[in-house]
Amino acid sequence: MKHNYFLRQLYYVNVSLTNTFAAWYVRLGNAGRVAHYLTTHPIKKLHLGAGGNLLPGWCNTDIVPDLKTGVYLNITRHFPFASGSFEYVFSEHTIEHISLRQGIAMLQECFRVLKPKGRVRIATPDLKFLIEMYNQEKTDLQKREITRIVDMVFPDVNLYYDSFVINNFFRNWGHQFIYDYKVLKALLERVGFTQVTLCQVAESADENLRGLEAHGKFISPESNKLQTFVVEAVKP
């Protein structure tokens, strides 16, 4: 047991050092990477919190950016772009990892860097999904989600209850604030966005915003559709 604990800690230290190096390395040439993207793409599209989902044609940014093509961007800080630089901004399972006030500031930055008529698309976990998970009557999909979470996070408990899913969602993965549609819509409108629309995962009336979400590759497509909602909004 102690040996396994030591190996886990060694792994976490290695990951932390690797991430720190990646962020440092990319930040050295960040201005050049930004300028290169903006001068080589006629349609400018900003991807926040890209992680490993590197979208072709997008400026893929992250706090731990891709070493080859990524751009360093901390979503809790001023974005390193001039106002009105982009036609599109996309974020998937990112805004819930920062506080509510930081999330509002992030939405303000999205609004600032978009051109007029530019569009933002945000996919994030749905508070409604968690509340409905507590209903007495469960759908088959909800039952499968309970099994998936318990087996993954609490394999030694051997109890399959909704409480485990709800507690895990609020306390795991660095989640800070879980939104629902009405709150995110109100915040988007407060910072100036209009035409706030609820969308299905991977679907959009705009071809530039279709098929972007990748979270389902990690947790399964049906789990992602169960727990995620997507909104789009337009800068007037």
N, C-alpha and C positions, 0 to 999 in steps of 0.2 A: 504493500500500500504506500509506504513512504517513498519507495523507488518510483512508483507511478506518479506520485505527487511531484517529485523532483523533476521528472521528465516533462510533465505538463508545464511547470514553471519555466523550465529551460526553453520550451517551445514558445511560450508567451514572450519571453525576453527577446528571443530571436526575431519573432514577428514584429515586436515593437522597434527593434533596432533597424530592421529592414524598412519598415514604414517611415521611420525618421530619416533614413538616408534617401529614400525615394522623394520625400517631400523637399528635403534640402537640395537635392540634385536638380529637380525640376524648377524650383524657385530661382535658382541661379540664372536660368535662361527663360524665365516666365514671360518677360516683356517681349522677347523675340518670338516665342511660341504664339502669343496672343496676336502680334502683328502679322505673323505668317498666316494664321488662320483667317484673319479678317481680310487679308489682301488676296487670298486664293479661293474664296468661296463666295459666289454671287448671292446665294441665299444663306444668311448667317443664322445659325441655330445653336443655342447654348444649352448644354446638358449639365445639370447640377447633380453632384453626388453620383458620378458615373460608375465608380467602382470598376468591376470587370465588364460592364455592359457598354463597350465602346461602340457607339453608333456611327456608321459611315456618314460623312458630311456634317457631323456635329462637332462643336468645340466641347470635348469631353473633359469636364473638370471634376476635381475631387480634392479633399484634404490630403489624401494619399494618391496622387495622380499616377497614371500610366507613364512609365519612364520614357517610352519612345515618342508618344504623341500627346500625352495629357497636359493639362494646364492646372496649376495649383490654384485652388479657390476655397476659401473658408466661408461657408454660407452665413456665418454669424458676423462677418465683417463686410466692409465696402467692397463691392465687386470690382475687379481690376479692368473695367471697361468704361469707355465714354458713354454718356447718355445717348439713347437711341441707336445702339449698335446692332441690335438683333431683330430678326423677324419672328423668331420663336424662342421660347424657353421651356424646358422640360425637366421635371423632377419626379423621381419614383422612390417611394419609401425612404424619404430623406428628411422632410420637414418635421416628422414626429420625433426625430432624434435631438431636437433643440427645444429650448423653452418656448412658451407661448409668445413672449415679447420678442425673442430672437426670431421666431417664425414670422411675426408681423413685419419686423425689419427686413427679413428675407423677401417677403412679398413686395415691400416697397422698392427694394433693389431690382427685383424682377420687372416691376413697372418702369423704373428709371431706365434700365438698359434696353427695353423694347422700343422699337420704332412705333409711331402711330399706326394703328390697325394691326400691330403685332399681337401674337397670341401666346398665352401661357397654358401649359398642361401640367397638372399635378396629380400624381397617384399616391395614395397614402392609406394606411389602415383605417377602417371604419368603426367608430364607436358604436354605431347601430348594430353591427355584427356581434359585438361583445354583449350588448344588452339583450339581443334576441337569443344569444347562446344560453342565457339563463332561463328561458321559457321552459315550462314543464314538459311540453310536447316538443320533441326534437325531430328534425328531418334526418334522413339517412346521411346527408352530407355533413350536418352538424355532429352526428355521432362519429363519423369517420374522422372529423377534425379533432374531437376530444381524444380519440384513440391515438392519432398521430402525435399530438402534443404530449400526452402523458408518456407514451413510449419513448419519445425523443428526450424529454426534459426530466421526467420523473419515473424512470424505468423501475426503480426499486419500490415505488409506492404500491403499485398494483391495484389502484382505485381509479375508476374512469368516471370523473365528474366534471361538470362545466366549470366549477370553481378553479380547477387547475389551469384551464385555458385562460380564464379572465385574469387571474393573478399573474400568470406568466407573461401575458401581453403587456401589462402595465409595468412590470418590474424587470423584464429581461430585454436584451438587445439594445440597451441604452435608450429606450423610449422615454421621452419627457412629457409629451402632450399628445393625446389621441383625439383627432378631430372627427366631427361628423359633417355632413353636407351643409347644414344650415349655418354652422359656425364658420367654416371655411369660405362659404359664399359671402357671408357678411363681412369677413375680413378682407376678401378680395375687392368687394365693392367699396369698402372704407378707404382703401389705398388708391382707388380710382378706376378699377376695372369694371367693365360692363359685359353684358351678354354671358353671364356665368351659366355654364351648361354642365349637367351631369352626364357622363359618358360611361360606356362599358370598357372594360380592360381591352386594350389593343384596337379599339374602334374609334373612328373620328370622321367627321364630315370633311376634314382637311387631310389630304393624302400625305402631307408632311408629318402628320402626328399619328399615323396609323402604325400598329405593330411595334411600338417602342418598348412596351413593358417587358421586363425579363424576370421579374421576381418569381413568376410561376415555374421557371426552370429549376428553382432551388427548393420550392415547397410544394410543387405540383400545380398545374393550371387550375384545377377545381378549388383547391385551398386558396389560391390567390384571388380568384373571382369571389369567393365567399367573404374574404376578409378585407378586400380592397375596394375603395371607390375612387373615381377619377373625375376631375373637373377641368374644364377649359374656360378661359375668359379672354376678353379682348381689351387692349388698350385703345381708348377712343382716339 
